[in-house]
Amino acid sequence: MHPPRRATPRRYLMCPPTHFEVTYTINPWMNPAKPVDVPLAVAQWEDLRDRYRSLGHTVDELEPRPGLPDMVFAANGATVVDGRVLGARFAHRERAPEAPAHLEWFRAHGFPRVQEPVHVNEGEGDFAVTASYLLAGRGFRASPLSHAEAQEFFGRPVIGLDLVDPRYYHLDTALAVLDDRTDEIMYYPPAFSPGSREALRRLFPDALIATAEDAAAFGLNAVSDGLHVLLPQAATGLLEPLRERGFEPVPIDLSELLKGGGSVKCCTQELRSQGPPGVAGLTVG
């Protein structure tokens, strides 16, 4: 029996794909030979942004910068928990200038604790916030040393998870938090090492397990407000399992942005403010 579902208002940071293109390859999904339709990418992105707002969420926008085509994947720019901001340090030089752009935004918008990291981490690409833990991916981008750095900064227990399939190079391509009040997640086990799979099974015995087809459709690159789960529309196999658990899936078409190796979650950084559960406008990770 699953608990009653309840949406809580969220605050998100997104960046328009004004300068989106694929001119280099830093993940298996990127192919510079495939042309990018920028107007379509913008229209799909705007649909996602507007859908969040229609559900009662706040969306702040980060100004895109020329020469940084992956800025649209705003989730990678920082991790925000209890109003504390741990910035990113990107593994690839192509994305490195995105990190200071995000830190500038947070400092300009009054976040009291903003820390530039020492070790490589790519924000919410490899950090996922549940009620009890900070789940942390490693293996392709984030340094294992970033896990201790995050634990010290946020004061939350960090669970390290090893990613082993290069198609799922960030944690947010292989795992999604469905309810951050009840430690409920969905994930794709083959993306993880045997030990990490066992750890996930022990920590989250009731997790929703995704199929290979839905994982390949980027179905785990999803965002949930506790009731509505926004996910790529091609991940059709996840719709009924989510409904059976009391969630309301909201399919979104971000096919153009998938050419850069990202979808719903990659485009969405959550700004988690400090406050008690259930307070409007505040979320607790």
N, C-alpha and C positions, 0 to 999 in steps of 0.2 A: 504494500500500500504506500503510495507516494504522497508526500505532504501537499496541501493545497498550494497552487502556484500563485505568486503575486509579483507583479512588475513593480520595480522601484525606479524612480527617476534617476537618470544618469547624466553625466556631463562628459562629452567626448571632444577630442581634438582631431580634426581632419585637415588634409591639405589637398586642394584641387589638383587634378592631373594636367594642368595647363602645359607643362613642359615634358609630359610623359613620352618616352620613346624607349626602344630597346636597341642600344648601340654596342653593348658589351654583354658578356655572359658570365654571371657569378652564381647562377643556380641552373639546374637541368631544365627548367621551364623556359628559359630565355633563349631566343633564337633571333639574332639580328636580321636574318634573311626574311623573317615574317614582318610585313609592314604593319604599323600601328595606325589605327584610325583615331586620331586624337579627339575630334568632335564626339565620336561615339563613346570613347573613354570618359569624357567629361559628362556626357548625358547619363551614363550608367552610374558614375560617381555621385552626381546630383540626385539621382533617384534614391541611392542609399542614404545620403544626407537628409533628404526630405522625408524619407521613411522614419528615420530616427526622430525627427521633429514631430511628425504626425503621431508618434507613440508617446509623446510628452517629454522627450529628452532634449537636453541642451547640446548644441553643436557649436564649438568655437572653430574658427578656421585659421590655419597657419598659412602665411603667404608663400606661395611657391617661388622658387628661385631658378633662373635660367641655368642650364648646365647640370642640374640635379634632378634627373628624370624620375628617380625612385623616391623623391620626397612624398609622393602620393601615399606611400606605405608608411603612414604616420605612426603606426604602432611601434615601429622600430626606434623611434627617437628618444624614448625615455620610459621609465616605469614610475608610476605615481601611486603611492599607498599612504593613506592617512594624511594626505596633503604634502607628503615628503616626495621629492623628485630626485631620482637617481638617473642621471643622464646616460647616454649611450656612448660607446666607443666602437666604431665599426671595424669589422675584420678586413674589409676591402677598401682600398684607397678611393675607389669611385664614389663611395657613399660617405666618406669621412667628413666632408664639409656639412653634412646634414646635422651632425651632433651639435655644433655651436649654434646653429639656427634654432634648434629646439630649446637649448638652454637660454638663449636670448628671449624667446617667447615667454618662458616660465618666469624669468626674472622680471620681465616687463609687466607681467600680469599678477604680480603680488604673491607668488608662492614663497613662503618664508624659508623653507629649507630646500635648497637646490645644490646637488653635489655632482661635480664632474668626476666620472669614475677613473680608477687607475687601470682596471683590467677590461679586456674586451667583453662587452655585452651588447646585444642589439635590442634593448628595451623589451617590450612585450612580445617581441618575436620569440624570445626564449625565457621569459618570466610569465607565469600564470598564477593569478591570485585566487586562492580558495579561502574558505572561512578559517581553516586551521593552518594552512601551509602557503609557502611561496614555492611553487614547482619551478624547477630551473633546468632547461635543456642544455646539453653540451654535445660536442662531437663534430660539428661542422663550422659553427660561428663562435659562440660564446666560449670564453676561457673558463675552465673549472674554478679558477681563482676568483672569478666574479661572483661565485655563489657565497663565499664567506664575506665578501665585500657587501653584498646585498643583505645578508643576514645581520651584519653589524649595523648597517644603516637603518634598516626597517625594523629590526628587533623582532623578526618573525622567523620561525624555523624554515629552513630551506631544504627541499628534497631534490637532490640532483638526479637527473634522468639522462641516460645515454641514448642519443639518436644514431641509428646505424644505416638508414636508407637515405642516400643523397637527395632523393625526390622530396623528402620531408626534412629539410635542412634546418628549419626552425621548429621549436616546440609548438607554435601556434598553427603549424600545418598538420600536426599529428594528434593534437589534443585540444579540447575546448572545455571551458568551465560553463556548466549549464545553470548552476545555482550557487552563488558565492555565500549563501547563508547556510547551506546544508552539505557542502563538500561534494556536490554532484557534478560529475564530468562525463564526457564521452571521448574516446580515443581509439586509435588504430594500433593494436599490439605489435604487428611486425615492423613498425617504424622504430621500435625500441630494442635495446639489448635484452637478452634473457633475464638478467638480474633486475633491470628496470621494469620489465613486464611483471615480474613477480612482486616487486615493490608496489606497483600500481594496483595489482590484484589484491594485495593485502590492505592497502590504504583505502581503496575505492571498490569494494566487492560488488557494489550494485551499479557500476558504471555502464553506460551504453557503449557497446562495442561496435565500431564501424566496420563495414566490409571493405575489401580492397577497391571495389568500384567507387564507393562513396568517398574513400580517402583520396583516390586519384582525381576525383572531381573537386577536390579541395573542400569537401563537405565539413571538415573539422576546422576550417578557417572561418569560424562562426562567432557571433556575438550574441549573448543572452542578457536580458534584463531581469531574469528570474521567471519570466512567463513567455515572452516572445523570443524566439531564436531566429535571428537573421543569418541565413546561410546561402551558399551558391545554389541556384535553382537546378543545376545538373545533378546534385546529390539527392536524387529522388528516393533512394532507399532509406534515408534517415527520417523522412517526413512522418511515416506512420509510427515508428518506434518513439519519436518525440511526442506525438499526440497521445500515445498510450501512457506516457509518463505525465501527462497533463500540461505539456508545453504547447505553445502555438507557433509552429514553424512559419517563417516568413521568407519564401524563396526570393532571391535577388539575382539579377543577371549582371555579373561583372566580368563577362567573358573576355573583354578587351584587356582588362587589367591583369588577367591570368597570364597574358603573354609576358609579363614581368615577374611572374611567380608569386602573385598575391591575389587575395580576394577580400571578403568582408572584414575579417579581423585585421588583416594587414593594413587596411585603410583606416583603422579605428583605434585610437589611443584613448583609454579610459582615464579620466581625471578623478581619482578617488579622494574625496575630501574626508577630513576627520569628523566623526560624528556618530551618534548611536544609531543602530539599525532602525529602519522605518521612518527616519526623519526625511521629509520631502526635500529633494535636491541633493541629498547626501547619500553616499553609498559606502559600505564597509566591505573591504575585500576579505 
